[in-house]
Amino acid sequence: MARVLSQLTEPFSSGGNPYLEWHHAPLRQELEATDLEVIGEIPRDFSGVYFRNGPNVRHSPIGMYHYFDGDGMIHAVSIKDGKASYRNRWVRTDGLADEDAAGQALYPGLAADSRRELPHLSGSDGFLKDSSNTDVVFFNGQLVSTFYQCGDGYLLDPETLETSGRLDLDQLGIRSLSAHSMVDERTGELIFFDYAAKPPYMTYGVLNADGSLRHFTPIDLPGARLPHTLAITQQYTILMDLPLFWDPELLRKDIHKVTYYPDMPSRFGVIGRYDGGETIRWFECDPCYIYHIVNAWEEGDEIVMEGCKTNTPEPKGTLPGAFGNLLAWMKIDPTYHRWRFNLRTGQAREEPVFDVASEFPMINARYYGQKSDISYHVSFADADVQLFDGLVRFDMAKGSVQQYKFGPGRYGSEAPFAPRDNSSGEDDGYVVTLVNDTEAGRGEFQIYDARDIEQGPLARVIMPQRIPGGFHSCWAPGDLLAESVERWR
């Protein structure tokens, strides 16, 4: 049974933008539904909630819409006792509140022709509306929703998805948070960074499990940079200075033009989790860009980091049509890669691992910062827009790859690992994802055996509405969710 929580009736125009149509067309309503139909059988030996964030623009955009502009929307699928329920809500950011009050879009986007001086723009630079549409993590009994260009960190109730406020960055003494802040399940800490167009160009810090500030320090960089993620081990954090960033000359004129500098090295900074920025050690590697990391850990004198390396982050040309440049920038060529940073010698080594195009990697979250072998990625469809057409399972110990395609007209989401109750191994559990069936016009929540994704989904939960494309997700195990929420409240 489904209940409508809110519904928009105002006219909405896509303007022919492919990121506002078909699979990417934004939803116009918020729903909650229980006791959902299941094809197959939901295993009864696991419980928890899958949360996924993504852009879902609420008001017709000003000028050209970029996929990264859409207002954050959280989808949640709860699994318990072999049954499933669903809920979706917009992240009620300050910028969205301004637009709701005005009844129209007010803010320019990433591809806008001009800027406007308005409040609630993201980060310390006042460049974009903080739409909080990129990542979502479960921390200190709440969901924290974040924005890729650095922003506030919005707090949501994990049961109702109601936005309860923001992290009080001023009180904590933090400038802003980038997306891909990481929660260490071992300690409960939130490890974060941000970046800006003005000094300090990067800051780094740690929040305790109770939300208080444990550590904060500026990081010295040679100029404004655009790192997307970080990596953690049990003792260290790896920060990035990559050769894809705003053109410095144009930035002085307040023009944010992203440019790739292939003659510059990629630099990786290793810093003790609670150490000051002056202690960071930089390692130089081949030029590239990195959107997402698989994992990192300590191995003798070395830090080992694995991730998805994009070798050509800047398109060599555009695609046909009015949106050709936008579409070209969204086509990337990531493959599985490994880096090693020797803390004794100061040397770095790197090597390709699997020549299989994939991205949005997820692992058993209990293994972040520790040696891991298994990761789950999505594969890209051969299309002009970004579509995830299947899952890929990498096993480093066996050197093996499994792949599963969702099928014609079916496109999925980032797929986290969901541990079985009392699980005893790295892959003892399930992989879960949301899939949009564009032919049937409906969404599905699919559950896979984490050790054998090639057999296809064990269960397909029918959603009460279609599920547009999105970005990042997390799985909150039932026991951890209940314990953390009770403690927070």
DRENDO-1510 file (C-alpha; in Angstrom, 1 decimal, always signed):
<recs>
REC; n; res; u; v; w
REC; 1; MET; +0.0; +0.0; +0.0 .
REC; 2; ALA; +1.4; +3.4; -1.0 .
REC; 3; ARG; +0.7; +6.8; +0.5 .
REC; 4; VAL; +1.5; +10.1; -1.3 .
REC; 5; LEU; +3.4; +12.4; +1.1 .
REC; 6; SER; +3.7; +15.4; -1.3 .
REC; 7; GLN; +3.1; +16.0; -5.0 .
REC; 8; LEU; +4.1; +18.8; -7.4 .
REC; 9; THR; +1.5; +20.0; -9.9 .
REC; 10; GLU; +3.4; +23.0; -11.4 .
REC; 11; PRO; +4.4; +22.7; -15.1 .
REC; 12; PHE; +7.8; +21.3; -15.7 .
REC; 13; SER; +9.8; +21.5; -18.9 .
REC; 14; SER; +12.9; +19.4; -19.8 .
REC; 15; GLY; +13.9; +21.7; -22.7 .
REC; 16; GLY; +15.1; +18.6; -24.5 .
REC; 17; ASN; +17.9; +18.0; -22.0 .
REC; 18; PRO; +18.6; +14.3; -21.9 .
REC; 19; TYR; +19.4; +14.5; -18.2 .
REC; 20; LEU; +15.8; +15.6; -17.5 .
REC; 21; GLU; +14.1; +12.9; -19.7 .
REC; 22; TRP; +13.4; +9.2; -19.8 .
REC; 23; HIS; +15.6; +7.4; -17.2 .
REC; 24; HIS; +16.7; +10.7; -15.7 .
REC; 25; ALA; +13.3; +12.4; -15.6 .
REC; 26; PRO; +12.8; +13.8; -12.1 .
REC; 27; LEU; +10.1; +12.5; -9.8 .
REC; 28; ARG; +7.3; +14.9; -8.9 .
REC; 29; GLN; +6.1; +13.2; -5.7 .
REC; 30; GLU; +7.2; +11.7; -2.4 .
REC; 31; LEU; +5.8; +8.4; -1.4 .
REC; 32; GLU; +5.8; +5.8; +1.4 .
REC; 33; ALA; +4.8; +2.2; +0.8 .
REC; 34; THR; +4.8; -0.9; +2.9 .
REC; 35; ASP; +4.5; -4.7; +2.4 .
REC; 36; LEU; +5.7; -4.4; -1.2 .
REC; 37; GLU; +5.3; -7.1; -3.8 .
REC; 38; VAL; +8.3; -9.4; -4.2 .
REC; 39; ILE; +9.3; -11.6; -7.1 .
REC; 40; GLY; +11.4; -14.4; -5.5 .
REC; 41; GLU; +12.0; -14.4; -1.8 .
REC; 42; ILE; +13.8; -11.9; +0.4 .
REC; 43; PRO; +16.3; -13.7; +2.6 .
REC; 44; ARG; +15.4; -13.6; +6.3 .
REC; 45; ASP; +18.9; -13.6; +7.6 .
REC; 46; PHE; +19.6; -9.9; +7.0 .
REC; 47; SER; +17.9; -6.6; +7.8 .
REC; 48; GLY; +18.6; -2.9; +7.4 .
REC; 49; VAL; +18.0; +0.0; +5.1 .
REC; 50; TYR; +19.4; +1.0; +1.7 .
REC; 51; PHE; +19.7; +4.7; +1.3 .
REC; 52; ARG; +20.5; +6.3; -2.1 .
REC; 53; ASN; +21.0; +10.0; -2.9 .
REC; 54; GLY; +20.8; +11.6; -6.3 .
REC; 55; PRO; +19.8; +14.7; -8.3 .
REC; 56; ASN; +16.0; +15.3; -8.6 .
REC; 57; VAL; +15.4; +18.9; -9.7 .
REC; 58; ARG; +12.2; +20.3; -8.1 .
REC; 59; HIS; +11.7; +23.5; -10.2 .
REC; 60; SER; +12.3; +24.0; -13.9 .
REC; 61; PRO; +15.9; +25.1; -14.1 .
REC; 62; ILE; +17.4; +28.4; -15.1 .
REC; 63; GLY; +19.4; +28.1; -18.4 .
REC; 64; MET; +21.1; +24.8; -19.2 .
REC; 65; TYR; +20.6; +22.1; -16.6 .
REC; 66; HIS; +23.6; +20.0; -15.6 .
REC; 67; TYR; +23.1; +16.6; -14.1 .
REC; 68; PHE; +25.0; +17.6; -11.0 .
REC; 69; ASP; +22.6; +20.5; -10.3 .
REC; 70; GLY; +19.5; +18.6; -9.3 .
REC; 71; ASP; +18.1; +18.9; -5.8 .
REC; 72; GLY; +19.1; +16.0; -3.5 .
REC; 73; MET; +16.5; +13.2; -3.1 .
REC; 74; ILE; +17.0; +10.2; -0.8 .
REC; 75; HIS; +15.4; +6.9; -1.6 .
REC; 76; ALA; +15.1; +4.4; +1.3 .
REC; 77; VAL; +14.3; +0.7; +1.1 .
REC; 78; SER; +13.9; -1.0; +4.5 .
REC; 79; ILE; +14.3; -4.8; +4.8 .
REC; 80; LYS; +13.1; -6.7; +7.9 .
REC; 81; ASP; +11.6; -10.2; +8.5 .
REC; 82; GLY; +11.5; -10.9; +4.8 .
REC; 83; LYS; +9.4; -7.8; +4.0 .
REC; 84; ALA; +10.2; -4.5; +2.3 .
REC; 85; SER; +9.0; -0.9; +2.6 .
REC; 86; TYR; +10.0; +2.2; +0.6 .
REC; 87; ARG; +10.1; +6.0; +1.1 .
REC; 88; ASN; +11.6; +8.9; -0.8 .
REC; 89; ARG; +12.1; +12.5; +0.3 .
REC; 90; TRP; +13.8; +15.6; -1.0 .
REC; 91; VAL; +16.7; +16.9; +1.1 .
REC; 92; ARG; +15.2; +20.2; +2.4 .
REC; 93; THR; +18.2; +22.5; +1.8 .
REC; 94; ASP; +18.2; +26.2; +2.5 .
REC; 95; GLY; +18.5; +26.9; -1.2 .
REC; 96; LEU; +15.5; +24.6; -2.0 .
REC; 97; ALA; +13.5; +26.4; +0.7 .
REC; 98; ASP; +14.2; +29.7; -1.0 .
REC; 99; GLU; +13.0; +28.3; -4.3 .
REC; 100; ASP; +9.9; +26.7; -2.8 .
REC; 101; ALA; +8.9; +30.1; -1.3 .
REC; 102; ALA; +9.4; +31.8; -4.6 .
REC; 103; GLY; +7.6; +29.0; -6.5 .
REC; 104; GLN; +10.5; +28.8; -9.1 .
REC; 105; ALA; +14.2; +28.2; -9.5 .
REC; 106; LEU; +16.4; +31.0; -8.3 .
REC; 107; TYR; +19.9; +29.6; -8.6 .
REC; 108; PRO; +22.2; +29.2; -11.7 .
REC; 109; GLY; +23.7; +25.8; -12.2 .
REC; 110; LEU; +27.1; +24.4; -13.2 .
REC; 111; ALA; +26.5; +25.1; -16.9 .
REC; 112; ALA; +24.8; +28.5; -16.4 .
REC; 113; ASP; +25.9; +31.4; -18.5 .
REC; 114; SER; +26.1; +33.8; -15.5 .
REC; 115; ARG; +26.3; +33.9; -11.8 .
REC; 116; ARG; +24.0; +35.5; -9.3 .
REC; 117; GLU; +24.7; +36.8; -5.8 .
REC; 118; LEU; +22.4; +34.7; -3.6 .
REC; 119; PRO; +22.6; +33.2; -0.2 .
REC; 120; HIS; +23.1; +29.5; +0.5 .
REC; 121; LEU; +25.6; +28.9; -2.2 .
REC; 122; SER; +27.9; +26.0; -1.6 .
REC; 123; GLY; +31.2; +26.0; +0.2 .
REC; 124; SER; +33.4; +29.0; +1.0 .
REC; 125; ASP; +33.4; +30.3; -2.6 .
REC; 126; GLY; +29.7; +31.0; -3.1 .
REC; 127; PHE; +29.7; +29.3; -6.5 .
REC; 128; LEU; +26.8; +26.9; -6.6 .
REC; 129; LYS; +23.6; +26.2; -4.7 .
REC; 130; ASP; +24.3; +23.5; -2.1 .
REC; 131; SER; +21.8; +20.9; -3.4 .
REC; 132; SER; +23.1; +18.1; -1.2 .
REC; 133; ASN; +22.6; +15.6; -3.9 .
REC; 134; THR; +25.8; +13.6; -4.0 .
REC; 135; ASP; +26.5; +11.2; -1.1 .
REC; 136; VAL; +24.7; +9.9; +2.0 .
REC; 137; VAL; +26.3; +8.3; +5.1 .
REC; 138; PHE; +24.9; +7.0; +8.3 .
REC; 139; PHE; +26.7; +8.7; +11.2 .
REC; 140; ASN; +25.8; +9.3; +14.9 .
REC; 141; GLY; +22.3; +8.0; +14.5 .
REC; 142; GLN; +21.4; +10.2; +11.6 .
REC; 143; LEU; +21.9; +10.4; +7.8 .
REC; 144; VAL; +24.3; +13.0; +6.6 .
REC; 145; SER; +23.7; +14.2; +3.0 .
REC; 146; THR; +26.6; +16.0; +1.3 .
REC; 147; PHE; +27.4; +17.9; -1.9 .
REC; 148; TYR; +30.3; +17.3; -4.3 .
REC; 149; GLN; +31.4; +21.0; -4.5 .
REC; 150; CYS; +31.5; +21.2; -0.7 .
REC; 151; GLY; +28.6; +22.3; +1.5 .
REC; 152; ASP; +26.9; +22.1; +4.8 .
REC; 153; GLY; +26.1; +18.5; +5.5 .
REC; 154; TYR; +22.4; +18.1; +5.9 .
REC; 155; LEU; +20.9; +15.9; +8.6 .
REC; 156; LEU; +18.0; +13.5; +8.0 .
REC; 157; ASP; +16.0; +11.2; +10.2 .
REC; 158; PRO; +16.8; +7.7; +9.0 .
REC; 159; GLU; +13.3; +6.5; +9.6 .
REC; 160; THR; +11.2; +9.3; +8.2 .
REC; 161; LEU; +13.9; +10.9; +5.9 .
REC; 162; GLU; +12.7; +14.3; +7.2 .
REC; 163; THR; +15.5; +16.9; +7.1 .
REC; 164; SER; +16.2; +18.0; +10.7 .
REC; 165; GLY; +18.8; +20.6; +10.0 .
REC; 166; ARG; +22.5; +20.9; +9.2 .
REC; 167; LEU; +25.8; +20.0; +10.9 .
REC; 168; ASP; +26.7; +23.1; +12.9 .
REC; 169; LEU; +29.9; +23.8; +11.1 .
REC; 170; ASP; +30.4; +27.2; +12.7 .
REC; 171; GLN; +30.3; +25.8; +16.2 .
REC; 172; LEU; +32.5; +22.9; +15.2 .
REC; 173; GLY; +35.0; +25.3; +13.5 .
REC; 174; ILE; +34.7; +23.7; +10.1 .
REC; 175; ARG; +34.5; +25.6; +6.8 .
REC; 176; SER; +32.5; +23.0; +4.8 .
REC; 177; LEU; +32.3; +19.3; +3.9 .
REC; 178; SER; +32.9; +17.7; +0.6 .
REC; 179; ALA; +31.0; +14.6; -0.5 .
REC; 180; HIS; +32.7; +11.3; +0.2 .
REC; 181; SER; +33.4; +11.9; +3.9 .
REC; 182; MET; +34.0; +8.5; +5.2 .
REC; 183; VAL; +32.6; +6.7; +8.3 .
REC; 184; ASP; +35.0; +4.3; +10.0 .
REC; 185; GLU; +32.7; +1.6; +11.4 .
REC; 186; ARG; +35.6; +0.5; +13.7 .
REC; 187; THR; +35.7; +3.8; +15.5 .
REC; 188; GLY; +32.5; +5.5; +14.4 .
REC; 189; GLU; +34.4; +8.5; +13.3 .
REC; 190; LEU; +33.6; +10.7; +10.3 .
REC; 191; ILE; +36.8; +11.6; +8.3 .
REC; 192; PHE; +36.2; +14.6; +6.0 .
REC; 193; PHE; +37.9; +17.2; +3.8 .
REC; 194; ASP; +36.9; +20.3; +1.8 .
REC; 195; TYR; +38.5; +22.4; -0.9 .
REC; 196; ALA; +38.1; +26.0; -2.0 .
REC; 197; ALA; +39.2; +28.6; -4.6 .
REC; 198; LYS; +40.9; +30.7; -2.0 .
REC; 199; PRO; +43.4; +29.7; +0.7 .
REC; 200; PRO; +43.5; +27.5; +2.6 .
REC; 201; TYR; +42.8; +25.5; -0.6 .
REC; 202; MET; +42.0; +22.3; +1.4 .
REC; 203; THR; +41.1; +21.5; +5.0 .
REC; 204; TYR; +40.9; +18.1; +6.7 .
REC; 205; GLY; +39.4; +16.8; +9.9 .
REC; 206; VAL; +37.8; +14.1; +12.0 .
REC; 207; LEU; +34.5; +14.1; +13.9 .
REC; 208; ASN; +34.2; +11.8; +16.9 .
REC; 209; ALA; +31.4; +9.1; +16.9 .
REC; 210; ASP; +29.2; +11.5; +19.0 .
REC; 211; GLY; +29.6; +14.3; +16.4 .
REC; 212; SER; +32.1; +16.4; +18.3 .
REC; 213; LEU; +35.3; +17.7; +16.6 .
REC; 214; ARG; +38.3; +15.4; +17.2 .
REC; 215; HIS; +40.8; +17.0; +14.7 .
REC; 216; PHE; +40.9; +19.8; +12.1 .
REC; 217; THR; +43.8; +21.2; +10.1 .
REC; 218; PRO; +44.5; +23.2; +6.9 .
REC; 219; ILE; +46.4; +21.4; +4.0 .
REC; 220; ASP; +48.9; +23.4; +2.0 .
REC; 221; LEU; +48.3; +23.1; -1.8 .
REC; 222; PRO; +50.0; +25.1; -4.6 .
REC; 223; GLY; +46.6; +26.4; -5.8 .
REC; 224; ALA; +42.9; +25.7; -6.0 .
REC; 225; ARG; +42.1; +22.1; -6.7 .
REC; 226; LEU; +39.1; +19.8; -7.3 .
REC; 227; PRO; +39.7; +16.5; -5.5 .
REC; 228; HIS; +36.6; +14.3; -5.3 .
REC; 229; THR; +37.4; +11.8; -2.6 .
REC; 230; LEU; +39.8; +10.6; +0.0 .
REC; 231; ALA; +40.9; +7.2; +1.4 .
REC; 232; ILE; +41.5; +6.0; +4.9 .
REC; 233; THR; +43.5; +3.3; +6.6 .
REC; 234; GLN; +43.4; +2.5; +10.3 .
REC; 235; GLN; +46.1; +5.1; +11.0 .
REC; 236; TYR; +46.3; +7.3; +7.9 .
REC; 237; THR; +44.3; +9.4; +5.5 .
REC; 238; ILE; +45.2; +9.8; +1.8 .
REC; 239; LEU; +44.3; +13.2; +0.3 .
REC; 240; MET; +44.6; +14.1; -3.4 .
REC; 241; ASP; +46.1; +16.9; -5.5 .
REC; 242; LEU; +45.1; +15.9; -9.1 .
REC; 243; PRO; +45.8; +17.7; -12.4 .
REC; 244; LEU; +42.1; +18.5; -13.1 .
REC; 245; PHE; +41.1; +21.8; -11.7 .
REC; 246; TRP; +39.8; +25.3; -12.4 .
REC; 247; ASP; +41.9; +27.3; -14.9 .
REC; 248; PRO; +43.9; +29.6; -12.5 .
REC; 249; GLU; +43.9; +32.6; -14.9 .
REC; 250; LEU; +40.2; +32.4; -15.5 .
REC; 251; LEU; +39.6; +31.8; -11.8 .
REC; 252; ARG; +41.1; +35.2; -11.0 .
REC; 253; LYS; +38.3; +36.6; -13.2 .
REC; 254; ASP; +35.7; +34.6; -11.2 .
REC; 255; ILE; +35.2; +32.1; -14.0 .
REC; 256; HIS; +35.2; +28.5; -13.0 .
REC; 257; LYS; +36.4; +26.5; -16.0 .
REC; 258; VAL; +37.6; +23.0; -15.3 .
REC; 259; THR; +40.8; +22.1; -17.3 .
REC; 260; TYR; +43.0; +19.0; -17.3 .
REC; 261; TYR; +46.8; +19.5; -17.1 .
REC; 262; PRO; +48.3; +16.1; -18.4 .
REC; 263; ASP; +51.9; +17.4; -17.9 .
REC; 264; MET; +51.4; +17.7; -14.2 .
REC; 265; PRO; +51.7; +14.6; -11.9 .
REC; 266; SER; +49.0; +13.3; -9.6 .
REC; 267; ARG; +50.0; +13.9; -6.0 .
REC; 268; PHE; +48.8; +11.8; -3.1 .
REC; 269; GLY; +49.2; +13.1; +0.4 .
REC; 270; VAL; +49.5; +10.6; +3.3 .
REC; 271; ILE; +48.8; +12.1; +6.7 .
REC; 272; GLY; +48.3; +10.6; +10.1 .
REC; 273; ARG; +44.6; +10.6; +11.0 .
REC; 274; TYR; +45.0; +13.1; +13.8 .
REC; 275; ASP; +48.2; +14.9; +12.6 .
REC; 276; GLY; +48.7; +18.5; +11.5 .
REC; 277; GLY; +48.8; +19.5; +7.9 .
REC; 278; GLU; +52.5; +20.3; +8.1 .
REC; 279; THR; +53.3; +16.5; +8.5 .
REC; 280; ILE; +51.7; +15.4; +5.2 .
REC; 281; ARG; +53.9; +13.4; +2.9 .
REC; 282; TRP; +53.3; +13.8; -0.9 .
REC; 283; PHE; +53.8; +11.0; -3.4 .
REC; 284; GLU; +53.9; +11.7; -7.2 .
REC; 285; CYS; +52.3; +9.4; -9.7 .
REC; 286; ASP; +51.1; +9.5; -13.3 .
REC; 287; PRO; +48.5; +12.2; -14.2 .
REC; 288; CYS; +44.9; +11.1; -14.0 .
REC; 289; TYR; +41.7; +11.8; -12.2 .
REC; 290; ILE; +40.0; +9.7; -9.5 .
REC; 291; TYR; +36.3; +9.9; -8.7 .
REC; 292; HIS; +36.1; +7.0; -6.3 .
REC; 293; ILE; +38.4; +4.8; -4.2 .
REC; 294; VAL; +37.8; +1.1; -3.5 .
REC; 295; ASN; +39.8; +0.9; -0.3 .
REC; 296; ALA; +43.2; +1.5; +1.3 .
REC; 297; TRP; +45.3; -0.2; +4.1 .
REC; 298; GLU; +48.7; -0.5; +5.7 .
REC; 299; GLU; +51.0; -3.2; +4.5 .
REC; 300; GLY; +54.5; -3.1; +6.2 .
REC; 301; ASP; +56.1; +0.2; +5.2 .
REC; 302; GLU; +53.6; +0.8; +2.5 .
REC; 303; ILE; +50.1; +2.3; +2.1 .
REC; 304; VAL; +48.2; +0.4; -0.5 .
REC; 305; MET; +45.3; +2.2; -2.2 .
REC; 306; GLU; +43.0; +0.8; -4.8 .
REC; 307; GLY; +40.5; +2.7; -6.9 .
REC; 308; CYS; +39.0; +3.6; -10.2 .
REC; 309; LYS; +41.5; +5.6; -12.4 .
REC; 310; THR; +40.2; +7.8; -15.1 .
REC; 311; ASN; +42.9; +8.3; -17.7 .
REC; 312; THR; +41.1; +10.9; -19.9 .
REC; 313; PRO; +39.1; +13.1; -17.6 .
REC; 314; GLU; +38.7; +15.9; -20.1 .
REC; 315; PRO; +36.9; +15.0; -23.4 .
REC; 316; LYS; +38.8; +15.4; -26.6 .
REC; 317; GLY; +35.8; +16.8; -28.3 .
REC; 318; THR; +32.0; +17.3; -28.0 .
REC; 319; LEU; +29.1; +15.1; -29.0 .
REC; 320; PRO; +26.5; +16.4; -31.5 .
REC; 321; GLY; +23.7; +18.7; -30.5 .
REC; 322; ALA; +23.1; +21.5; -28.1 .
REC; 323; PHE; +24.0; +19.4; -25.1 .
REC; 324; GLY; +27.1; +17.9; -26.7 .
REC; 325; ASN; +29.7; +19.4; -24.4 .
REC; 326; LEU; +27.7; +18.4; -21.3 .
REC; 327; LEU; +27.3; +14.8; -22.5 .
REC; 328; ALA; +31.0; +14.5; -23.5 .
REC; 329; TRP; +32.2; +15.5; -20.0 .
REC; 330; MET; +30.0; +12.8; -18.4 .
REC; 331; LYS; +31.7; +10.0; -20.5 .
REC; 332; ILE; +34.7; +8.7; -18.6 .
REC; 333; ASP; +37.0; +5.7; -18.9 .
REC; 334; PRO; +37.7; +4.3; -15.4 .
REC; 335; THR; +39.5; +1.0; -14.7 .
REC; 336; TYR; +40.6; -0.7; -11.6 .
REC; 337; HIS; +44.1; +0.5; -10.4 .
REC; 338; ARG; +46.5; +0.1; -7.5 .
REC; 339; TRP; +48.9; +2.6; -5.9 .
REC; 340; ARG; +51.6; +1.9; -3.3 .
REC; 341; PHE; +53.2; +4.6; -1.2 .
REC; 342; ASN; +56.3; +3.6; +0.7 .
REC; 343; LEU; +56.6; +5.6; +3.9 .
REC; 344; ARG; +60.2; +4.5; +4.5 .
REC; 345; THR; +61.7; +5.3; +1.0 .
REC; 346; GLY; +59.2; +8.0; -0.1 .
REC; 347; GLN; +58.7; +6.1; -3.4 .
REC; 348; ALA; +55.4; +5.5; -5.1 .
REC; 349; ARG; +54.4; +2.6; -7.4 .
REC; 350; GLU; +51.3; +2.1; -9.4 .
REC; 351; GLU; +49.8; -0.6; -11.7 .
REC; 352; PRO; +46.6; -1.5; -13.5 .
REC; 353; VAL; +44.8; -4.4; -12.0 .
REC; 354; PHE; +41.7; -5.2; -14.1 .
REC; 355; ASP; +41.1; -3.8; -17.6 .
REC; 356; VAL; +37.3; -3.7; -17.1 .
REC; 357; ALA; +35.5; -0.4; -17.3 .
REC; 358; SER; +33.6; +0.1; -14.0 .
REC; 359; GLU; +33.0; +2.7; -11.3 .
REC; 360; PHE; +31.1; +3.5; -8.1 .
REC; 361; PRO; +32.9; +0.8; -6.1 .
REC; 362; MET; +31.5; -0.5; -2.8 .
REC; 363; ILE; +33.0; -3.0; -0.3 .
REC; 364; ASN; +31.9; -4.6; +3.0 .
REC; 365; ALA; +32.0; -1.4; +5.0 .
REC; 366; ARG; +33.5; -3.2; +8.0 .
REC; 367; TYR; +36.7; -3.5; +6.0 .
REC; 368; TYR; +37.3; +0.2; +5.2 .
REC; 369; GLY; +40.9; +0.9; +6.2 .
REC; 370; GLN; +41.8; -2.8; +6.4 .
REC; 371; LYS; +43.0; -5.2; +3.7 .
REC; 372; SER; +40.1; -6.3; +1.5 .
REC; 373; ASP; +39.7; -8.5; -1.6 .
REC; 374; ILE; +36.1; -8.1; -2.8 .
REC; 375; SER; +34.5; -5.1; -4.3 .
REC; 376; TYR; +31.3; -4.4; -6.2 .
REC; 377; HIS; +31.1; -1.9; -9.0 .
REC; 378; VAL; +28.6; -0.8; -11.7 .
REC; 379; SER; +29.3; -1.0; -15.5 .
REC; 380; PHE; +28.4; +1.7; -18.0 .
REC; 381; ALA; +26.0; +1.3; -20.9 .
REC; 382; ASP; +27.2; +2.4; -24.3 .
REC; 383; ALA; +25.1; +5.5; -24.4 .
REC; 384; ASP; +25.4; +9.3; -24.6 .
REC; 385; VAL; +24.0; +9.7; -21.0 .
REC; 386; GLN; +25.3; +8.0; -17.9 .
REC; 387; LEU; +23.5; +4.7; -17.4 .
REC; 388; PHE; +24.6; +1.8; -15.1 .
REC; 389; ASP; +23.7; -1.3; -17.0 .
REC; 390; GLY; +25.1; -4.0; -14.7 .
REC; 391; LEU; +27.1; -5.1; -11.7 .
REC; 392; VAL; +30.8; -6.2; -11.6 .
REC; 393; ARG; +32.3; -8.2; -8.8 .
REC; 394; PHE; +36.1; -8.1; -8.4 .
REC; 395; ASP; +38.0; -10.7; -6.3 .
REC; 396; MET; +41.6; -9.7; -5.8 .
REC; 397; ALA; +42.6; -12.9; -4.1 .
REC; 398; LYS; +41.5; -15.0; -7.0 .
REC; 399; GLY; +42.1; -12.5; -9.7 .
REC; 400; SER; +38.6; -13.1; -10.9 .
REC; 401; VAL; +35.8; -10.9; -12.3 .
REC; 402; GLN; +32.0; -11.6; -12.3 .
REC; 403; GLN; +29.6; -9.6; -14.3 .
REC; 404; TYR; +25.8; -9.4; -14.5 .
REC; 405; LYS; +23.7; -7.2; -16.8 .
REC; 406; PHE; +20.3; -6.0; -15.7 .
REC; 407; GLY; +18.8; -6.5; -19.1 .
REC; 408; PRO; +17.3; -4.3; -21.9 .
REC; 409; GLY; +16.0; -1.0; -20.7 .
REC; 410; ARG; +17.1; -1.7; -17.1 .
REC; 411; TYR; +19.5; +0.6; -15.3 .
REC; 412; GLY; +20.7; +0.4; -11.7 .
REC; 413; SER; +22.3; +2.3; -8.9 .
REC; 414; GLU; +25.4; +2.1; -6.8 .
REC; 415; ALA; +25.3; -1.3; -5.0 .
REC; 416; PRO; +26.5; -1.6; -1.4 .
REC; 417; PHE; +27.2; -4.8; +0.5 .
REC; 418; ALA; +24.7; -5.9; +3.1 .
REC; 419; PRO; +26.1; -8.3; +5.7 .
REC; 420; ARG; +24.2; -11.4; +6.7 .
REC; 421; ASP; +23.2; -11.6; +10.4 .
REC; 422; ASN; +26.3; -12.7; +12.3 .
REC; 423; SER; +28.3; -12.8; +9.1 .
REC; 424; SER; +31.8; -14.3; +9.3 .
REC; 425; GLY; +33.5; -13.4; +6.0 .
REC; 426; GLU; +34.2; -10.4; +3.8 .
REC; 427; ASP; +31.5; -11.5; +1.3 .
REC; 428; ASP; +29.1; -13.3; +3.6 .
REC; 429; GLY; +26.0; -11.4; +2.7 .
REC; 430; TYR; +24.2; -9.7; -0.1 .
REC; 431; VAL; +24.6; -6.9; -2.7 .
REC; 432; VAL; +21.6; -4.6; -3.1 .
REC; 433; THR; +20.7; -2.0; -5.6 .
REC; 434; LEU; +17.8; +0.0; -7.0 .
REC; 435; VAL; +17.0; -0.6; -10.7 .
REC; 436; ASN; +14.8; +1.4; -13.0 .
REC; 437; ASP; +12.9; -0.6; -15.6 .
REC; 438; THR; +12.3; +2.0; -18.3 .
REC; 439; GLU; +10.1; -0.4; -20.4 .
REC; 440; ALA; +7.7; -1.3; -17.5 .
REC; 441; GLY; +7.9; +2.2; -16.0 .
REC; 442; ARG; +8.7; +1.0; -12.5 .
REC; 443; GLY; +11.5; +0.6; -10.1 .
REC; 444; GLU; +12.8; -2.5; -8.4 .
REC; 445; PHE; +15.0; -3.2; -5.4 .
REC; 446; GLN; +17.2; -6.2; -6.2 .
REC; 447; ILE; +19.0; -8.5; -3.8 .
REC; 448; TYR; +22.0; -10.6; -5.0 .
REC; 449; ASP; +24.1; -13.2; -3.4 .
REC; 450; ALA; +27.4; -11.3; -2.7 .
REC; 451; ARG; +29.4; -14.4; -3.6 .
REC; 452; ASP; +27.7; -15.1; -6.9 .
REC; 453; ILE; +26.1; -12.1; -8.6 .
REC; 454; GLU; +26.1; -13.9; -12.0 .
REC; 455; GLN; +23.1; -16.0; -11.0 .
REC; 456; GLY; +21.0; -12.8; -11.0 .
REC; 457; PRO; +18.8; -11.4; -8.2 .
REC; 458; LEU; +17.5; -13.7; -5.5 .
REC; 459; ALA; +14.6; -11.2; -5.0 .
REC; 460; ARG; +13.1; -8.3; -6.9 .
REC; 461; VAL; +11.0; -5.9; -4.8 .
REC; 462; ILE; +8.6; -3.9; -6.9 .
REC; 463; MET; +8.8; -0.2; -6.1 .
REC; 464; PRO; +5.6; +2.0; -6.1 .
REC; 465; GLN; +7.2; +4.3; -8.7 .
REC; 466; ARG; +10.1; +4.4; -11.1 .
REC; 467; ILE; +13.6; +5.2; -9.7 .
REC; 468; PRO; +15.6; +7.8; -11.7 .
REC; 469; GLY; +19.4; +7.6; -12.0 .
REC; 470; GLY; +21.4; +8.8; -9.0 .
REC; 471; PHE; +24.7; +8.9; -7.3 .
REC; 472; HIS; +25.8; +7.4; -4.0 .
REC; 473; SER; +24.3; +5.1; -1.4 .
REC; 474; CYS; +24.9; +3.3; +1.8 .
REC; 475; TRP; +23.6; +0.3; +3.7 .
REC; 476; ALA; +22.8; +0.6; +7.4 .
REC; 477; PRO; +22.6; -2.8; +9.0 .
REC; 478; GLY; +19.5; -3.3; +11.2 .
REC; 479; ASP; +21.4; -3.8; +14.5 .
REC; 480; LEU; +23.7; -0.8; +13.9 .
REC; 481; LEU; +20.8; +1.3; +12.8 .
REC; 482; ALA; +18.6; +0.5; +15.9 .
REC; 483; GLU; +21.5; +0.9; +18.4 .
REC; 484; SER; +22.7; +4.2; +16.9 .
REC; 485; VAL; +19.3; +5.8; +16.5 .
REC; 486; GLU; +18.3; +4.9; +20.1 .
REC; 487; ARG; +21.5; +6.4; +21.5 .
REC; 488; TRP; +21.1; +9.6; +19.4 .
REC; 489; ARG; +17.6; +10.1; +20.5 .
</recs>
